[in-house]
Amino acid sequence: MLEQLRSKKSDLKKQEEQRQEEERRRKAEERKRREANKSFEELLNESDMDWKQFKDK
């Protein structure tokens, strides 16, 4: 019986690790998608350059 409990605990731990990894991947994908959809204005605002510096590059 003790062995069954240990086995169950191990299985639950593996499932939780898989769930966390999947969540991490999902968040990374969402971040990437948001970054790809940023407007020019948002990208310029995040940059330390102003419009004239950006235009001259």
C-alpha positions as a printed Julia matrix, in Angstrom:
57×3 Matrix{Float64}:
  0.0    0.0     0.0
  2.82   2.38    0.83
  4.38   1.65   -2.54
  1.1    2.54   -4.28
  1.0    5.87   -2.48
  4.58   6.63   -3.47
  3.81   5.7    -7.05
  0.71   7.91   -7.07
  2.67  10.79   -5.55
  5.35  10.4    -8.2
  2.74  10.35  -10.97
  1.08  13.47   -9.62
  4.42  15.24   -9.4
  5.2   14.37  -13.04
  1.78  15.59  -14.14
  2.27  18.88  -12.3
  5.71  19.37  -13.86
  4.24  18.72  -17.32
  1.43  21.18  -16.64
  3.89  23.86  -15.53
  6.08  23.29  -18.6
  3.05  23.55  -20.88
  1.97  26.76  -19.16
  5.47  28.21  -19.54
  5.45  27.37  -23.26
  1.99  28.86  -23.7
  3.03  32.11  -22.01
  6.19  32.33  -24.12
  4.15  31.82  -27.29
  1.66  34.48  -26.21
  4.51  36.91  -25.5
  5.99  36.22  -28.92
  2.6   36.75  -30.59
  2.05  40.07  -28.76
  5.53  41.23  -29.75
  4.88  40.39  -33.41
  1.62  42.36  -33.36
  3.03  45.55  -31.88
  2.44  48.7   -33.84
  5.22  50.94  -35.07
  4.28  53.48  -32.41
  4.58  50.9   -29.61
  7.97  49.76  -30.86
  9.21  53.35  -31.13
  7.92  54.15  -27.63
  9.86  51.18  -26.22
 13.01  52.29  -27.99
 15.35  54.84  -26.42
 15.5   56.7   -29.75
 13.23  59.53  -30.74
 11.57  59.77  -34.15
 14.41  61.81  -35.73
 17.09  59.38  -34.56
 15.04  56.46  -35.78
 14.38  58.09  -39.16
 18.1   58.82  -39.71
 19.12  55.2   -39.09
